Amino acid sequence: MADEARARRKVQEGLVVSSKMDKTVVVAVERLERHPLYQKRMRITSRFKAHDENNACREGDRVRIMETRPLSKEKRWRVVEILERAR
């Protein structure tokens, strides 16, 4: 049953925009949505604070994050893997 709950967790990919905190990174996730009236596609950016246990992420890295239990006031995600390093 625990495996089923883990499989339902949300997983997203985004760009690390800040790594100044200890064991925490800010990940910007972009998505495209249609404007409700004008139907033009809009780029919407959401910023998530994610737990980075080993301080491995740097600004500009592309990472995969997974939803987890609340770790602090604003931190509910954790870094699963670093997909691409910043140049």
N, CA, C and O atoms as a GROMACS GRO file, in nm:
protein
  348
    1MET      N    1   0.081  -0.120   0.000
    1MET     CA    2   0.000   0.000   0.000
    1MET      C    3   0.086   0.126   0.000
    1MET      O    4   0.048   0.227  -0.060
    2ALA      N    5   0.200   0.122   0.066
    2ALA     CA    6   0.289   0.237   0.068
    2ALA      C    7   0.343   0.266  -0.072
    2ALA      O    8   0.366   0.382  -0.107
    3ASP      N    9   0.364   0.161  -0.152
    3ASP     CA   10   0.414   0.179  -0.288
    3ASP      C   11   0.310   0.249  -0.375
    3ASP      O   12   0.346   0.329  -0.462
    4GLU      N   13   0.181   0.220  -0.352
    4GLU     CA   14   0.075   0.286  -0.428
    4GLU      C   15   0.073   0.435  -0.399
    4GLU      O   16   0.059   0.517  -0.490
    5ALA      N   17   0.087   0.472  -0.272
    5ALA     CA   18   0.086   0.612  -0.233
    5ALA      C   19   0.207   0.684  -0.293
    5ALA      O   20   0.196   0.799  -0.335
    6ARG      N   21   0.322   0.616  -0.296
    6ARG     CA   22   0.443   0.677  -0.352
    6ARG      C   23   0.428   0.696  -0.503
    6ARG      O   24   0.480   0.793  -0.559
    7ALA      N   25   0.358   0.605  -0.569
    7ALA     CA   26   0.340   0.615  -0.714
    7ALA      C   27   0.248   0.730  -0.750
    7ALA      O   28   0.257   0.784  -0.861
    8ARG      N   29   0.160   0.770  -0.660
    8ARG     CA   30   0.066   0.880  -0.687
    8ARG      C   31   0.127   1.017  -0.662
    8ARG      O   32   0.064   1.118  -0.695
    9ARG      N   33   0.247   1.024  -0.606
    9ARG     CA   34   0.307   1.153  -0.576
    9ARG      C   35   0.335   1.230  -0.704
    9ARG      O   36   0.373   1.173  -0.806
   10LYS      N   37   0.316   1.362  -0.698
   10LYS     CA   38   0.341   1.447  -0.814
   10LYS      C   39   0.491   1.459  -0.838
   10LYS      O   40   0.569   1.473  -0.744
   11VAL      N   41   0.531   1.453  -0.964
   11VAL     CA   42   0.670   1.469  -1.004
   11VAL      C   43   0.675   1.579  -1.109
   11VAL      O   44   0.596   1.578  -1.204
   12GLN      N   45   0.768   1.676  -1.093
   12GLN     CA   46   0.780   1.784  -1.189
   12GLN      C   47   0.926   1.809  -1.221
   12GLN      O   48   1.015   1.769  -1.146
   13GLU      N   49   0.950   1.875  -1.335
   13GLU     CA   50   1.085   1.911  -1.375
   13GLU      C   51   1.093   2.062  -1.382
   13GLU      O   52   0.999   2.129  -1.425
   14GLY      N   53   1.207   2.115  -1.339
   14GLY     CA   54   1.223   2.260  -1.343
   14GLY      C   55   1.368   2.300  -1.333
   14GLY      O   56   1.459   2.217  -1.334
   15LEU      N   57   1.388   2.432  -1.325
   15LEU     CA   58   1.520   2.492  -1.324
   15LEU      C   59   1.548   2.548  -1.185
   15LEU      O   60   1.463   2.616  -1.127
   16VAL      N   61   1.666   2.521  -1.132
   16VAL     CA   62   1.705   2.575  -1.002
   16VAL      C   63   1.735   2.724  -1.020
   16VAL      O   64   1.825   2.760  -1.096
   17VAL      N   65   1.660   2.810  -0.950
   17VAL     CA   66   1.681   2.954  -0.962
   17VAL      C   67   1.754   3.012  -0.841
   17VAL      O   68   1.805   3.123  -0.846
   18SER      N   69   1.758   2.936  -0.731
   18SER     CA   70   1.831   2.982  -0.613
   18SER      C   71   1.878   2.861  -0.533
   18SER      O   72   1.804   2.765  -0.512
   19SER      N   73   2.006   2.867  -0.489
   19SER     CA   74   2.059   2.759  -0.405
   19SER      C   75   2.134   2.819  -0.287
   19SER      O   76   2.230   2.760  -0.238
   20LYS      N   77   2.091   2.936  -0.242
   20LYS     CA   78   2.162   3.008  -0.137
   20LYS      C   79   2.134   2.952   0.003
   20LYS      O   80   2.213   2.972   0.095
   21MET      N   81   2.022   2.881   0.019
   21MET     CA   82   1.986   2.826   0.149
   21MET      C   83   2.058   2.694   0.173
   21MET      O   84   2.107   2.631   0.079
   22ASP      N   85   2.064   2.653   0.299
   22ASP     CA   86   2.128   2.526   0.334
   22ASP      C   87   2.027   2.413   0.315
   22ASP      O   88   1.919   2.415   0.374
   23LYS      N   89   2.063   2.316   0.231
   23LYS     CA   90   1.981   2.197   0.204
   23LYS      C   91   1.846   2.230   0.140
   23LYS      O   92   1.754   2.148   0.145
   24THR      N   93   1.834   2.348   0.080
   24THR     CA   94   1.709   2.388   0.014
   24THR      C   95   1.742   2.459  -0.116
   24THR      O   96   1.834   2.540  -0.123
   25VAL      N   97   1.665   2.428  -0.221
   25VAL     CA   98   1.677   2.500  -0.348
   25VAL      C   99   1.539   2.549  -0.389
   25VAL      O  100   1.438   2.491  -0.351
   26VAL      N  101   1.536   2.656  -0.468
   26VAL     CA  102   1.412   2.706  -0.524
   26VAL      C  103   1.409   2.663  -0.670
   26VAL      O  104   1.500   2.695  -0.746
   27VAL      N  105   1.303   2.590  -0.708
   27VAL     CA  106   1.291   2.535  -0.843
   27VAL      C  107   1.174   2.603  -0.913
   27VAL      O  108   1.062   2.605  -0.862
   28ALA      N  109   1.202   2.661  -1.031
   28ALA     CA  110   1.098   2.725  -1.112
   28ALA      C  111   1.047   2.624  -1.214
   28ALA      O  112   1.124   2.571  -1.294
   29VAL      N  113   0.916   2.598  -1.210
   29VAL     CA  114   0.853   2.503  -1.302
   29VAL      C  115   0.762   2.583  -1.394
   29VAL      O  116   0.672   2.654  -1.348
   30GLU      N  117   0.785   2.571  -1.526
   30GLU     CA  118   0.703   2.643  -1.624
   30GLU      C  119   0.598   2.551  -1.684
   30GLU      O  120   0.623   2.433  -1.707
   31ARG      N  121   0.479   2.608  -1.709
   31ARG     CA  122   0.376   2.533  -1.779
   31ARG      C  123   0.302   2.629  -1.871
   31ARG      O  124   0.300   2.750  -1.847
   32LEU      N  125   0.243   2.575  -1.976
   32LEU     CA  126   0.167   2.657  -2.070
   32LEU      C  127   0.018   2.637  -2.045
   32LEU      O  128  -0.030   2.524  -2.037
   33GLU      N  129  -0.054   2.748  -2.032
   33GLU     CA  130  -0.199   2.744  -2.012
   33GLU      C  131  -0.264   2.840  -2.109
   33GLU      O  132  -0.204   2.939  -2.150
   34ARG      N  133  -0.388   2.810  -2.146
   34ARG     CA  134  -0.462   2.900  -2.233
   34ARG      C  135  -0.530   3.008  -2.151
   34ARG      O  136  -0.582   2.983  -2.042
   35HIS      N  137  -0.529   3.129  -2.205
   35HIS     CA  138  -0.600   3.239  -2.139
   35HIS      C  139  -0.750   3.210  -2.149
   35HIS      O  140  -0.798   3.172  -2.255
   36PRO      N  141  -0.825   3.227  -2.039
   36PRO     CA  142  -0.966   3.189  -2.040
   36PRO      C  143  -1.051   3.264  -2.142
   36PRO      O  144  -1.147   3.208  -2.195
   37LEU      N  145  -1.018   3.389  -2.172
   37LEU     CA  146  -1.098   3.468  -2.267
   37LEU      C  147  -1.035   3.471  -2.406
   37LEU      O  148  -1.104   3.450  -2.506
   38TYR      N  149  -0.904   3.498  -2.412
   38TYR     CA  150  -0.840   3.522  -2.542
   38TYR      C  151  -0.777   3.397  -2.603
   38TYR      O  152  -0.730   3.402  -2.717
   39GLN      N  153  -0.774   3.288  -2.532
   39GLN     CA  154  -0.725   3.160  -2.580
   39GLN      C  155  -0.577   3.160  -2.621
   39GLN      O  156  -0.529   3.062  -2.679
   40LYS      N  157  -0.506   3.267  -2.592
   40LYS     CA  158  -0.362   3.271  -2.621
   40LYS      C  159  -0.291   3.190  -2.514
   40LYS      O  160  -0.329   3.193  -2.397
   41ARG      N  161  -0.186   3.118  -2.557
   41ARG     CA  162  -0.112   3.037  -2.460
   41ARG      C  163  -0.021   3.126  -2.377
   41ARG      O  164   0.054   3.207  -2.430
   42MET      N  165  -0.030   3.109  -2.245
   42MET     CA  166   0.051   3.189  -2.153
   42MET      C  167   0.151   3.097  -2.084
   42MET      O  168   0.120   2.982  -2.053
   43ARG      N  169   0.271   3.148  -2.062
   43ARG     CA  170   0.373   3.074  -1.989
   43ARG      C  171   0.360   3.112  -1.842
   43ARG      O  172   0.380   3.228  -1.805
   44ILE      N  173   0.327   3.015  -1.758
   44ILE     CA  174   0.308   3.040  -1.615
   44ILE      C  175   0.419   2.971  -1.538
   44ILE      O  176   0.445   2.852  -1.559
   45THR      N  177   0.484   3.044  -1.449
   45THR     CA  178   0.595   2.992  -1.371
   45THR      C  179   0.553   2.976  -1.226
   45THR      O  180   0.501   3.070  -1.165
   46SER      N  181   0.575   2.858  -1.171
   46SER     CA  182   0.552   2.832  -1.029
   46SER      C  183   0.687   2.805  -0.964
   46SER      O  184   0.771   2.736  -1.022
   47ARG      N  185   0.708   2.859  -0.845
   47ARG     CA  186   0.834   2.838  -0.774
   47ARG      C  187   0.809   2.750  -0.653
   47ARG      O  188   0.721   2.778  -0.571
   48PHE      N  189   0.887   2.642  -0.642
   48PHE     CA  190   0.874   2.548  -0.531
   48PHE      C  191   1.005   2.543  -0.455
   48PHE      O  192   1.113   2.545  -0.514
   49LYS      N  193   0.996   2.537  -0.322
   49LYS     CA  194   1.115   2.512  -0.242
   49LYS      C  195   1.128   2.361  -0.226
   49LYS      O  196   1.033   2.293  -0.187
   50ALA      N  197   1.247   2.309  -0.255
   50ALA     CA  198   1.269   2.164  -0.254
   50ALA      C  199   1.388   2.130  -0.166
   50ALA      O  200   1.486   2.206  -0.160
   51HIS      N  201   1.380   2.017  -0.099
   51HIS     CA  202   1.486   1.969  -0.011
   51HIS      C  203   1.598   1.907  -0.094
   51HIS      O  204   1.574   1.822  -0.179
   52ASP      N  205   1.721   1.952  -0.067
   52ASP     CA  206   1.841   1.903  -0.137
   52ASP      C  207   1.940   1.860  -0.029
   52ASP      O  208   2.023   1.940   0.015
   53GLU      N  209   1.932   1.734   0.012
   53GLU     CA  210   2.005   1.684   0.129
   53GLU      C  211   2.155   1.709   0.122
   53GLU      O  212   2.216   1.746   0.223
   54ASN      N  213   2.217   1.688   0.005
   54ASN     CA  214   2.363   1.697  -0.005
   54ASN      C  215   2.413   1.830  -0.060
   54ASN      O  216   2.532   1.844  -0.090
   55ASN      N  217   2.324   1.929  -0.072
   55ASN     CA  218   2.361   2.058  -0.132
   55ASN      C  219   2.429   2.038  -0.268
   55ASN      O  220   2.526   2.106  -0.299
   56ALA      N  221   2.377   1.945  -0.348
   56ALA     CA  222   2.440   1.910  -0.476
   56ALA      C  223   2.397   2.003  -0.589
   56ALA      O  224   2.470   2.017  -0.687
   57CYS      N  225   2.281   2.066  -0.577
   57CYS     CA  226   2.229   2.148  -0.686
   57CYS      C  227   2.292   2.286  -0.688
   57CYS      O  228   2.324   2.343  -0.583
   58ARG      N  229   2.309   2.338  -0.809
   58ARG     CA  230   2.359   2.474  -0.829
   58ARG      C  231   2.258   2.549  -0.915
   58ARG      O  232   2.174   2.487  -0.981
   59GLU      N  233   2.264   2.681  -0.914
   59GLU     CA  234   2.174   2.760  -0.996
   59GLU      C  235   2.193   2.725  -1.143
   59GLU      O  236   2.305   2.713  -1.191
   60GLY      N  237   2.082   2.709  -1.214
   60GLY     CA  238   2.086   2.676  -1.356
   60GLY      C  239   2.072   2.528  -1.385
   60GLY      O  240   2.052   2.490  -1.500
   61ASP      N  241   2.082   2.443  -1.282
   61ASP     CA  242   2.066   2.299  -1.302
   61ASP      C  243   1.919   2.267  -1.335
   61ASP      O  244   1.828   2.332  -1.284
   62ARG      N  245   1.898   2.167  -1.421
   62ARG     CA  246   1.764   2.117  -1.448
   62ARG      C  247   1.743   1.996  -1.358
   62ARG      O  248   1.822   1.902  -1.363
   63VAL      N  249   1.636   1.996  -1.277
   63VAL     CA  250   1.616   1.891  -1.178
   63VAL      C  251   1.476   1.834  -1.186
   63VAL      O  252   1.384   1.896  -1.240
   64ARG      N  253   1.459   1.714  -1.130
   64ARG     CA  254   1.328   1.651  -1.113
   64ARG      C  255   1.297   1.655  -0.964
   64ARG      O  256   1.379   1.614  -0.882
   65ILE      N  257   1.177   1.705  -0.930
   65ILE     CA  258   1.138   1.712  -0.789
   65ILE      C  259   1.013   1.628  -0.767
   65ILE      O  260   0.933   1.609  -0.859
   66MET      N  261   0.997   1.578  -0.645
   66MET     CA  262   0.882   1.494  -0.610
   66MET      C  263   0.815   1.549  -0.485
   66MET      O  264   0.882   1.595  -0.392
   67GLU      N  265   0.684   1.544  -0.485
   67GLU     CA  266   0.606   1.589  -0.370
   67GLU      C  267   0.636   1.499  -0.250
   67GLU      O  268   0.652   1.378  -0.265
   68THR      N  269   0.641   1.559  -0.131
   68THR     CA  270   0.667   1.481  -0.010
   68THR      C  271   0.592   1.544   0.107
   68THR      O  272   0.520   1.643   0.089
   69ARG      N  273   0.608   1.489   0.224
   69ARG     CA  274   0.540   1.546   0.342
   69ARG      C  275   0.597   1.684   0.371
   69ARG      O  276   0.708   1.715   0.326
   70PRO      N  277   0.526   1.769   0.445
   70PRO     CA  278   0.581   1.901   0.477
   70PRO      C  279   0.710   1.889   0.557
   70PRO      O  280   0.714   1.824   0.662
   71LEU      N  281   0.816   1.953   0.507
   71LEU     CA  282   0.946   1.950   0.574
   71LEU      C  283   0.971   2.079   0.651
   71LEU      O  284   1.051   2.080   0.745
   72SER      N  285   0.904   2.186   0.612
   72SER     CA  286   0.912   2.313   0.683
   72SER      C  287   0.789   2.393   0.644
   72SER      O  288   0.696   2.340   0.583
   73LYS      N  289   0.788   2.522   0.678
   73LYS     CA  290   0.670   2.605   0.650
   73LYS      C  291   0.633   2.605   0.501
   73LYS      O  292   0.515   2.595   0.468
   74GLU      N  293   0.732   2.617   0.413
   74GLU     CA  294   0.704   2.627   0.269
   74GLU      C  295   0.759   2.511   0.188
   74GLU      O  296   0.735   2.504   0.067
   75LYS      N  297   0.833   2.420   0.250
   75LYS     CA  298   0.902   2.315   0.175
   75LYS      C  299   0.822   2.185   0.176
   75LYS      O  300   0.807   2.121   0.280
   76ARG      N  301   0.770   2.147   0.056
   76ARG     CA  302   0.691   2.024   0.044
   76ARG      C  303   0.738   1.938  -0.072
   76ARG      O  304   0.667   1.847  -0.114
   77TRP      N  305   0.857   1.964  -0.125
   77TRP     CA  306   0.911   1.890  -0.238
   77TRP      C  307   1.053   1.849  -0.204
   77TRP      O  308   1.117   1.908  -0.116
   78ARG      N  309   1.104   1.746  -0.275
   78ARG     CA  310   1.244   1.709  -0.260
   78ARG      C  311   1.303   1.679  -0.396
   78ARG      O  312   1.234   1.635  -0.487
   79VAL      N  313   1.433   1.705  -0.408
   79VAL     CA  314   1.502   1.682  -0.534
   79VAL      C  315   1.525   1.532  -0.549
   79VAL      O  316   1.586   1.469  -0.463
   80VAL      N  317   1.475   1.474  -0.661
   80VAL     CA  318   1.492   1.332  -0.687
   80VAL      C  319   1.623   1.309  -0.762
   80VAL      O  320   1.702   1.222  -0.726
   81GLU      N  321   1.644   1.389  -0.869
   81GLU     CA  322   1.768   1.374  -0.946
   81GLU      C  323   1.799   1.502  -1.020
   81GLU      O  324   1.711   1.584  -1.047
   82ILE      N  325   1.928   1.518  -1.052
   82ILE     CA  326   1.972   1.630  -1.133
   82ILE      C  327   1.979   1.579  -1.277
   82ILE      O  328   2.056   1.489  -1.308
   83LEU      N  329   1.895   1.638  -1.364
   83LEU     CA  330   1.886   1.592  -1.502
   83LEU      C  331   1.998   1.649  -1.588
   83LEU      O  332   2.054   1.580  -1.673
   84GLU      N  333   2.030   1.777  -1.564
   84GLU     CA  334   2.131   1.844  -1.647
   84GLU      C  335   2.200   1.950  -1.563
   84GLU      O  336   2.135   2.029  -1.495
   85ARG      N  337   2.333   1.951  -1.569
   85ARG     CA  338   2.411   2.051  -1.495
   85ARG      C  339   2.412   2.184  -1.567
   85ARG      O  340   2.403   2.189  -1.690
   86ALA      N  341   2.425   2.293  -1.493
   86ALA     CA  342   2.435   2.426  -1.552
   86ALA      C  343   2.568   2.438  -1.625
   86ALA      O  344   2.669   2.382  -1.582
   87ARG      N  345   2.567   2.512  -1.737
   87ARG     CA  346   2.690   2.530  -1.812
   87ARG      C  347   2.775   2.637  -1.748
   87ARG      O  348   2.883   2.667  -1.797
   0.00000   0.00000   0.00000
